[in-house]
């Protein structure tokens, strides 16, 4: 057991082959020979199919989910360096004493077919305007609704790859970073719907 732990990096990758999650954590000095908490809640697992992923890109937060990108072959979302440990010269402390805010690094990639829809992202990148990305994974039905995992992010495109062959079509990959949008008053919003009412 780690008496003080938190996530410092979180990433997702979506393709028709698979959905993957990775990340990193920091924790204070490990304690062994402990009794784990017996009454923790856990949500019922409901695996989502990679075929249930949809990607949207809109010009405003209010319009999020209105314009679907129909030829996205792969997308990834990652935030890293979110927190760091504070170490002090004090022998009374067995480990770091707390965490501090560090400058986070965000990275988003969109591999799209180089058709008219995909190449329109080049215009957005050249203009330097913000766009609003939604990655939506719809799961099976829960009663009258459905499981849902959704990431909404305000982004600016920062780069573009060379053309490549992806499953027999010309493809191009755009890189982006998350940005704070003053009107939306946030840079990112996660939405998770499952059967767990509270932790």
KEFISE-838462 format. One record per residue (C-alpha): x, y, z. Coordinates in steps of 0.05 Angstrom, whole numbers, padded with zeros to 5 digits, always signed. Layout:
<pts>
XYZ
...
</pts>
This chain:
<pts>
+00000+00000+00000
+00023+00071-00015
-00001+00119+00038
+00000+00178-00010
-00008+00167-00084
-00033+00205-00144
-00034+00200-00219
+00016+00244-00256
+00005+00220-00328
-00055+00192-00364
-00062+00172-00437
-00112+00138-00483
-00105+00111-00553
-00163+00093-00598
-00163+00052-00662
-00206-00001-00694
-00159-00054-00667
-00161-00034-00594
-00170+00019-00541
-00111+00025-00493
-00100+00063-00429
-00033+00079-00397
-00006+00126-00344
+00042+00138-00287
+00035+00149-00212
+00078+00173-00155
+00070+00148-00084
+00103+00154-00017
+00145+00099+00014
+00113+00030+00003
+00083-00004+00063
+00075-00080+00062
+00040-00131+00107
-00023-00088+00110
-00097-00106+00109
-00131-00075+00048
-00196-00039+00056
-00252-00091+00050
-00310-00045+00032
-00287-00008-00029
-00337+00001-00085
-00323-00021-00156
-00363-00011-00219
-00389-00069-00260
-00342-00079-00318
-00372-00065-00386
-00318-00071-00440
-00327-00022-00497
-00316-00043-00569
-00267-00004-00611
-00323-00001-00662
-00363+00043-00613
-00315+00102-00618
-00336+00167-00651
-00294+00230-00661
-00323+00300-00668
-00290+00367-00683
-00327+00433-00676
-00312+00507-00676
-00343+00521-00608
-00354+00486-00542
-00429+00499-00549
-00428+00460-00614
-00389+00400-00588
-00414+00335-00616
-00446+00368-00677
-00394+00353-00730
-00369+00282-00735
-00302+00266-00768
-00319+00205-00810
-00249+00183-00832
-00208+00182-00768
-00165+00120-00766
-00131+00131-00700
-00131+00183-00645
-00094+00191-00580
-00100+00237-00519
-00047+00245-00466
-00030+00291-00408
+00036+00283-00371
+00078+00319-00318
+00015+00339-00281
+00044+00336-00211
+00112+00328-00179
+00136+00308-00109
+00165+00358-00060
+00227+00331-00025
+00254+00368+00036
+00315+00360+00081
+00279+00333+00142
+00296+00265+00172
+00227+00260+00203
+00198+00249+00134
+00206+00180+00104
+00187+00204+00035
+00165+00266-00003
+00121+00312+00040
+00068+00333-00011
+00057+00343-00085
+00063+00407-00125
+00034+00432-00190
+00082+00427-00248
+00076+00451-00320
+00034+00396-00353
+00047+00372-00423
-00012+00354-00467
-00009+00316-00533
-00066+00298-00579
-00059+00263-00646
-00109+00251-00702
-00092+00204-00759
-00142+00219-00814
-00153+00202-00887
-00123+00257-00930
-00189+00272-00964
-00226+00339-00964
-00250+00329-00893
-00182+00311-00866
-00144+00365-00903
-00193+00417-00876
-00155+00410-00811
-00095+00441-00845
-00135+00505-00855
-00153+00506-00780
-00080+00495-00762
-00054+00551-00808
-00106+00599-00779
-00084+00584-00708
-00156+00581-00685
-00180+00536-00629
-00222+00474-00644
-00262+00430-00598
-00250+00356-00599
-00296+00302-00573
-00275+00229-00567
-00337+00189-00549
-00341+00115-00531
-00412+00088-00524
-00420+00023-00485
-00477-00026-00475
-00545-00007-00448
-00556+00006-00373
-00631+00005-00362
-00658+00062-00404
-00590+00094-00419
-00520+00071-00439
-00450+00067-00411
-00409+00126-00435
-00337+00150-00434
-00325+00217-00466
-00267+00267-00470
-00281+00338-00492
-00220+00382-00503
-00205+00452-00529
-00145+00445-00575
-00098+00481-00623
-00064+00443-00679
+00011+00448-00676
+00039+00403-00730
+00026+00355-00786
+00062+00293-00810
+00082+00271-00879
+00031+00233-00920
+00030+00158-00907
-00005+00095-00931
-00057+00072-00880
-00097+00011-00901
-00088+00029-00974
-00108+00103-00970
-00068+00167-00963
-00068+00188-00890
-00040+00247-00852
-00030+00256-00777
-00044+00322-00742
-00015+00339-00674
-00049+00385-00624
-00043+00411-00554
-00099+00425-00504
-00113+00499-00489
-00155+00538-00440
-00217+00568-00473
-00241+00631-00438
-00313+00624-00461
-00318+00551-00441
-00279+00567-00377
-00241+00501-00381
-00194+00462-00425
-00220+00392-00417
-00282+00355-00392
-00288+00281-00378
-00356+00248-00376
-00364+00178-00348
-00431+00142-00341
-00435+00075-00306
-00475+00040-00251
-00433+00066-00193
-00472+00120-00156
-00415+00141-00109
-00345+00121-00088
</pts>
